[in-house]
Amino acid sequence: MSADATHAVPASGGVALVAGASRGLGLLVSVELARRGYRVHGCGRDAGTLDRAATIVAARSGRGEGGAGSPFVPAVCDVRDADAVESWVRSVVDLEGGVDVAIHVAGIIQVGPVSSTTLGHFRDAVDTMLMGPVHVALAVLPSMRAAGSGRIGVVSSVGGVVSVPHLLPYSVAKFGAVGLTEGLRAELAGTGVTATTVVPGLMRTGGHVAAQLVGDAERDYAWFAPGASLPVLSIGAERAARRIVDGVLAGRSQVELTPLTMIGRRVHGIAPALAVGVMGLAARLLPDGPDRGPSMSDERPSVTGATARERLGSRVVDALSVLGDRAARRTNERVDGGA
């Protein structure tokens, strides 16, 4: 029996934190934890979106809503703000007596060529998807180590093991997240606390409508939305959430969700030059975007996927993205326009 196996977290009835719980994959992870009896404290940046998430979690977990027994406790908190995260975690520990599981899902997707990307795009990606997990991990570790048990999960991406064209800020942040969880796992060996690296590929979360398109928005949307929607290329988000929760609760080192992710990771590990070369060929097939010239700016020019869809007005792209659009409605993602 492994050291971790002697420090199991509750199979049900425990306390969980989900960072980025208001929509998309984070919402579905919250639903899955609530179905297993966990009381989920979920954070997001928008109070209205969190309120809708609380209603969705209660309905889909079958556990009702409101009062001390509510399965989902919303909190407005920006994972980029270390003080805010520490305050949130401290309030949960004071209320519940501890935290059994903490999963960081919060993320943003910025799609476009490096010529259209600014320093601000990189800062936003790194602050959300690398420093966010750092803030959450450092905040929950003291109570978990004191208890001698705990599970930390960080959702990275295939873009965190193979840098994907037109997703450079995203990949930079996700590579860091992989390093964080792998390093944490080594550091925490024998403590009863585990860290799990989650490496999904494309998932049908509906996130394409909220993606930030920084280059030629309409042309980038035309390939990104179908890619995030078609069954052959993407995995259903509900299935992904179940496998993520299974892996984190079991204290596994890694959770890989799609065959393409597994293949990509192994090819990159065995023949990194070949993998980078293939990505270079793919980059040549993708659309160019406006050259912003000197890009050392904190400005973050972008167009949402929902706006790009309206501008594109393509029935073909809409038909290829229909499953993703349906997922957006199920996962509390925006489906309206807006820049």
PyMOL commands that set and color helices and strands:
alter all, ss='L'
color gray80, all
select helices_A, chain A and resi 4-7+24-35+47-61+82-96+114-116+119-129+131-147+158-160+168-187+207-209+217-227+237-249+259-270+272-285+305-312+315-320+322-330
alter helices_A, ss='H'
color red, helices_A
select strands_A, chain A and resi 15-19+39-44+72-76+101-104+110-111+150-155+193-199+203-204+212-213+235-236+254-256+303-304
alter strands_A, ss='S'
color yellow, strands_A
deselect
rebuild
show_as cartoon
